[in-house]
Amino acid sequence: MCISRVVLLYLVLFLTPSCPALVAALQAPSYLTPNASTSWTNSLSVPDSVKFDDGSFARIILVSGSSDEVYGACGCGFYCNQTSCNTQLFAIFSLSYQSGKISKSDSPKVLWSANPSINATTLQLTSKKGLVLKDGNGTTAWSTNIGSKSVTGLNLTDMCNLQLLDDKSATIWQSYDHPVNTLFVGQKLVAGQQLTSLGGLFSLHVTRQGFFAYINSIPPQRFFTLAVNKTRYVQFLKDRLYIFSDVSSSLVIPFPSTNFSNRYMRLGADNGHLKVFDIYWGEVYDVFKTNITSCGFPRVCGNYGICTDGQCTCPRPINATRYFQPIEESQPERGCSLITPLSCDASKNHILFELQNITYFPFTQDPPSIIPDLQHRAPPRNMTPTAAVAAIDNGLKIDMQSSLQV
């Protein structure tokens, strides 16, 4: 692993077209002040944009970092990856440096974004509204909610927190208060806040009863529970996760020691894992694995997949006839597909495929006080997983396409 040299920068505005501009920018102010011309477009042809080796682009507005050589930097600006440059994000992203220059071989990873589904074109910094993001038609797509307060500065901290400041340098808005799918060292999730995975399939909710992870099916199903009465907040620190309560001492989940400092905690989009990463995005720890086996994670084997001792397979043939096949033979965790797709025109040929000795997520009823909009609707007590499959046509809307386990 190559050790990056990081330049100590606070809120650097790139002014010239090449990476050596980083050296000239050392005298930049520690924050930007709003005025009539403080705006940026998402054009990738402007001097302060960077094309990375994987095809992704970033128009970098601000950068902050650390003088410690093992630390990378945080960037803020417009970003698109190599597959979705039709939709550009206003985002905070990680950056790597080599010899004082941005490393184009290490593409940014999005840490926070304001507009996950809206194509952003222009960002404005104003004293009355703070940050205002507009789409191609000039319509406001997103803005910071600062009420009657007045903004005098914009700051990006070393730990990737984007802040709006008033005339006393007090924070009146910050990205830390609006988490998406990633927590940073020192950041808190207070009761009522949540992390949502990219794409929205999984969510982690902090409530006064603890914190709970769900797969957002219909209805949502809970797959991780850590109950702590009268929880105030959850905080991610370098070597542990704290759960603070009003009525007891804090609960601690420790992480292993590594050669590099832990920096990020992210709720994954594929299987709902909550993982800790170091500054180089090396995986350090999987928080949920203390309570969940490999086969216990949602969609661990994709659609129609069956998990046995951590191994993924498709449902067996019936009378030597195969109805399912792997989506990718060399990657069985991607799941299975129907060899002959279901069709309402051929419903008379459908059969009920019984799977024996398997389990699914526990159909449990949440107490009324836990996230009312995520309460489970439990099926009848005598309903087995096989019966639940058949019950789809009866309107229970139970999604049984996700992975099962033996």
RATA-V43592 format. One record per pair of residues at least 4 apart in sequence whose C-alpha atoms are under 6 Angstrom apart, sorted by the first residue. I is the first residue (numbers start at 0). J is the second residue. Records with the same first field share a line. If there is no record, write none. Layout:
I=J, J
This chain:
3=96, 97
4=68, 96, 97, 98, 99
5=66, 68, 96
6=66
7=64, 65, 66
8=63, 64
9=29, 63
10=29, 30, 61, 62, 63, 154, 155
11=61, 62
12=60, 61
13=47
15=20, 46
16=46, 47
18=100
30=152, 153, 154
31=152, 153
32=151, 152
33=37, 124, 125, 126
37=124
38=122, 123
39=121, 122
40=120, 121
41=77, 120
43=48
47=58, 59
48=57, 58, 59
49=56, 57
50=55, 56
51=55, 103, 106
52=103, 104
54=81
55=79, 80, 81
56=78, 79
57=77, 78
58=76, 77
59=75, 76
60=75, 76
61=74, 75
62=73, 74
63=72, 73, 157
64=72, 157
71=94, 95
72=93, 94
73=92, 93, 94, 159
74=91, 92
75=90, 91
76=89, 90
77=88, 89
78=87, 88
79=84, 87
86=118
87=118, 119
88=114
89=112, 113
90=111, 112
91=110, 111
92=107, 108, 109, 110
93=107, 108
94=107
95=101, 102
96=100, 101, 102
97=102
119=133, 134
120=133, 134, 135
121=132, 133
122=131, 132
123=130, 131
124=129, 130
125=129
126=149, 150
127=149
129=143, 150
130=142, 143
131=142
132=139, 140, 141, 142
133=137, 138, 139, 140
134=138
150=164, 165
151=164, 165, 166
152=163, 164
153=162, 163
154=161, 162
155=160, 161
156=160
160=174, 175
161=173, 174
162=172, 173
163=170, 171, 172
164=168, 169, 170, 171
165=169
179=194, 195
180=194, 195, 196, 265, 266
181=264, 265
182=263, 264
183=262, 263
184=235, 236, 237, 262
185=235, 236
186=234, 235
187=233, 234
188=192, 232, 233
189=232
190=205, 206, 207, 231, 232
191=205, 206
192=205
193=203, 204
194=202, 203
195=199, 201, 202
196=201, 266, 267, 268
197=268
200=214, 215
201=213, 214, 215, 271
202=212, 213
203=211, 212
204=210, 211
205=209, 210
206=210
207=229, 230
208=226, 227, 228, 229, 230
209=225, 226, 227, 230
210=225
211=223, 224
212=221, 222, 223
213=220, 221, 222
214=219, 220
215=219
219=373
229=244, 245
230=243, 244
231=243, 244
232=243
233=241, 242
234=240, 241
235=240
237=261
238=253, 254
239=252, 253, 254
240=251, 252
241=250, 251
242=249, 250
243=249
260=277
261=276, 277
262=277, 278
263=275, 276
264=274, 275
265=273, 274
266=272, 273
267=271, 272
270=297, 298, 299
273=285, 286
274=284, 285
275=283, 284
276=280, 281, 282, 283
277=281
287=291
291=295
293=309
294=306, 309
298=401, 402
300=304, 311, 332, 333, 334, 402
301=333, 334, 402
302=334, 335, 400, 401, 402
303=335, 400, 401, 402
304=312, 313, 334, 335, 402
305=311, 312, 313, 402, 403, 404
306=310, 311, 404
307=404, 405
311=331, 332
313=335
316=320, 321
322=337, 338
323=336, 337, 338
324=335, 336
325=334, 335
326=334, 335
353=385
357=404, 405
358=404
359=403
362=377
364=375, 377
365=374
382=386
391=395, 396, 397
